[in-house]
Structure formats: structure tokens, C-alpha cells
Amino acid sequence: MRDSRIGIGVVGLGTVGGSVVRVLKRNRALVRERCGVGVEVRRAVDLDRKRLRAVGLPTRCLGSDFRAVLADPEVQIVVELVGGVGAAREVVLGALRAGKHVVTANKALLAVHWQEIFSLAQERRCAVGFEASVMAGVPVIRSIEEGLAGNVIPSLLGILNGTSNFILTRMANRGMEFSRALGEARRKGLCEANASLDIDGHDAAQKLSILGSLALGKWLPPAEVHREGIGGIEREHLAEAQEQFGYVLRPLAIFKHAGGGVEARVHPTFVPQEHPLAAVEDEFNGILITAETAGSVLLVGKGAGAKPAASGVISDVVGLARAIHQGGHEGMLVPLRPTKERVRVAPIERIESKFYLRFSVIDRPGVLSYITGVLGKNQVSIASCDQRGRSEHGAVPVIIITHRAREGAVRKALAETDSATRIVKRETVAIRIEE
């Protein structure tokens, strides 16, 4: 007869870890009903004694050394919520070597050590749940792994960082400067301790690495993801593009199959107002999955915060507990092709897209023909052009929307125009457009 309770060990009792323990205690009856077995937190570990006391567990369950969790035969699932990569890697690999299943929300750890973690998990026939690592409580991992398991995934377009999306929304809807919108995001607790992880695209690149690895069935290293942040965006860019062309700026993470390889990139991107992701505002996340058979699937929800992240963690705990109780946990193993083949990621210079180009030029006859001539010489075709009134700095904004063009050609053209400093007074703003 199987044990009527599944033992859990939680390592890390910060805002997410504390929420996980409290929810599992509060919803004990509901969890048993949904997975057919009781789930009990038998060990909780943190270096902070105040956090240990706050979770309300018996003293015998508490400690400061994660090795006690790994050594406890009554713990079958280890929940790693330490954060970072160093200690978290020790916890996860140690748990797998001890034959314990793992649940983690650690996107950085998974993105960097994907092969090591899942190779060991397969070797030890242990499952790793990581729903909360991308979009927190929005079930994107399970959607790809289970709901769309029979589908090839040609593309993923996602708003995976709520902080960047919040900042761009505030700039567009309330006319805020970047620095003020960032300050509000900090006050709301939306930023990582190091805000550059959010605004420079590191967070979204790690998440795209995870989603791309799932879609491909093999590791997409985060270093292969082209990354650009939102720090250079000014509110005028958002207002002009929306008023003149009906575009909304979103911090997109993009994965696409392309010519035998893949595109993997994170950068601010204009989308038409009628695009499904245009309506995803503030700190909300959204992802548009294109599936070969199912078609387009849109998932939207809060992608950060203690409660959404705890929800994602608990969904993995419940799913694993149910599978262990029923003797079928091997169905939860992440498929990882045993191959050393590298993912072929297309260089950004070879990517094709439409572009929004904002030139700041002197107000003189012949300037526009010069710019269009340089673009044409580099095989960049113009879809529309708008010249605004004189700016306060004495330069005239000229906005050009291109047809689809190769990135390398656009960069070459802008290098030539921007070097003509007697004509072009500021570095040209180039933002990609996804339709």
C-alpha cells in the first residue's frame, strides 16, 4: 500500500517559498482531493530564523542546512526557491542524485544548466517541475509539454518580463519619461534587486531559452538569444508611432523556426493595435504560441509576484504528488534528446522584419532624398514616410516605415546616414515591427 502522504522539503522561504508553505497548509484538504494523496511539508530550510518562524511549522521541521532535506527519506519532492545559480544548483543536483523529484522557479539556473540538470534527472528517473520559471502562475510550460505535445511549434511571441511591459505602458499611456516609469515600477516591487536584469532583457532571454529548449527538445543556450533592452526608448517614439501608424510598443521575446535553424531574440518591438499582444499592458505577461495543428494559442496573466509564482510551484507539486501516488511519475520527465548537436541560431543580421526608423535631420532641401537614396542603395524598401514639424532642438524628425528588410542591410544603411553628421543630428532610432 502506498504512503497516504507525499513529503515535501522547501529550501528557501522568501516571499515565494513562504507563500508555498502557507498555501499547502491552508488548502491541505483541497490538495488531497485533487491529487488523491495528502501533501505535507516535512522540511523547511532557510538561513533567516525570522522566515523559519513565520511559516508556522513545528520546530522539528525547520533548519538552516539544505542537506538535511536531501538526507530525509520521508521527503520525496524538493522545492528549490533559493534563487541565484550557485547554491540553487547544489540543491537541485543534490536532490536528483538522492533520487528525489525537484520543483523550481529558478529561470537563471535552468537556462544556464539545462543539459546538466535534465541529463541527471533522466539518469536518475526523477522529474523536474518548473512551471513557475516562466510567466509564474500562467501554465505556459504545461501547455507546451502536455496540451500541445503533438504539435510542432513554429513560433512563440511573448511578453515575458512584466517590469519592462509596465514601464513601456506607463510611458505610452501616461506620457511618463523612462526614469519616472522605472521609479514607479520599483515602488510597486516589480523590479529585480538588480533592475538591469529586467530592463536590459536578461530575464526575458533566460525565459525564452527555457521555452525554446522545450519547443526544440534540445538546449537553446541563453547566450545564443539576441538581447536588447528598453533603456533607449523615449516617450516621443511611442506617441508618434501610435498616432501616425497605429503601433504599440511591447518588450517581445521571439522564437521562430527559420531556414533550418531558429530565430531567438528579445527586444522592444512595435505591433499593430489589433495584435493580440497589444492589449497586454502593465505588469501582465502574455504569449502567443503558434502550433502546427492547434493554431494560435494566447495565454495572459500576471507573470511575477509571490502569489502567482507560488501558484505555479504548487501546480507542479500537486501534479508530481498525483503522479507519484499513481505510480506514473515517469510521464512527467522532460523529453531531452541525447545529442550534442548545437542549435543553429540565425545571426541577427540575417533576420528580416519591417522597421520603424526615426531620423533627426536638418531642415534643408535634399535631405529626404539623401536618406531614401541610401536606404534604396542597400535594398531597404520604404512603405511610408512622415516628416514632422521642427523640433525644439532645431532638427526635424523624419519617420520611415520600411517593408520587410534584412537587418544587416538596415544596419549598413544607418551606419552611412548617421555618419553624415552635418545632416543627421542624432543617432537614428530603429525599432523592429512584428505583424
C-alpha positions, 0 to 999 in steps of 0.5 A: 500500500502506498504512503497516504502522504507525499513529503515535501522539503522547501529550501528557501522561504522568501516571499515565494517559498513562504507563500508555498508553505502557507498555501499547502497548509491552508488548502491541505484538504483541497490538495488531497482531493485533487491529487488523491494523496495528502501533501505535507511539508516535512522540511523547511530550510532557510538561513533567516530564523525570522522566515523559519518562524513565520511559516508556522511549522513545528520546530522539528521541521525547520533548519538552516542546512539544505542537506538535511532535506536531501538526507530525509527519506520521508521527503520525496519532492524538493522545492528549490526557491533559493534563487541565484545559480550557485547554491540553487544548483547544489540543491537541485543536483543534490536532490536528483542524485538522492533520487528525489523529484525537484520543483523550481522557479529558478529561470537563471539556473535552468537556462544556464544548466539545462543539459546538466540538470535534465541529463541527471534527472533522466539518469536518475528517473526523477522529474523536474517541475518548473512551471513557475520559471516562466510567466509564474502562475500562467501554465505556459510550460504545461501547455507546451509539454502536455496540451500541445505535445503533438504539435510542432511549434513554429513560433512563440511571441511573448511578453515575458518580463512584466517590469519592462511591459509596465514601464513601456505602458506607463510611458505610452499611456501616461506620457511618463519619461523612462526614469519616472516609469522605472521609479514607479515600477520599483515602488510597486516591487516589480523590479529585480534587486538588480533592475538591469536584469529586467530592463536590459532583457536578461530575464526575458532571454533566460525565459525564452531559452527555457521555452525554446529548449522545450519547443526544440527538445534540445538546449537553446543556450541563453547566450545564443538569444539576441538581447536588447533592452528598453533603456533607449526608448523615449516617450516621443517614439511611442506617441508618434508611432501610435498616432501616425501608424497605429503601433504599440510598443511591447518588450517581445521575446521571439522564437521562430523556426527559420531556414533550418535553424531558429530565430531567438531574440528579445527586444522592444518591438512595435505591433499593430493595435489589433495584435493580440499582444497589444492589449497586454499592458502593465505588469501582465505577461502574455504569449502567443504560441503558434502550433502546427495543428492547434493554431494560435494559442494566447495565454495572459496573466500576471507573470511575477509576484509571490502569489502567482509564482507560488501558484505555479510551484504548487501546480507542479507539486500537486501534479508530481504528488498525483503522479507519484501516488499513481505510480506514473511519475515517469510521464512527467520527465522532460523529453531531452534528446541525447545529442550534442548537436548545437542549435543553429541560431540565425545571426541577427543580421540575417533576420528580416522584419519591417522597421520603424526608423526615426531620423533627426535631420536638418531642415534643408532641401535634399535631405529626404532624398539623401536618406531614401537614396541610401536606404534604396542603395542597400535594398531597404524598401520604404512603405511610408514616410512622415516628416514632422514639424521642427523640433525644439532642438532645431532638427526635424524628425523624419519617420520611415516605415520600411517593408520587410528588410534584412537587418544587416542591410538596415544596419549598413544603411544607418551606419552611412546616414548617421555618419553624415553628421552635418545632416543627421543630428542624432543617432537614428532610432530603429525599432523592429515591427512584428505583424 
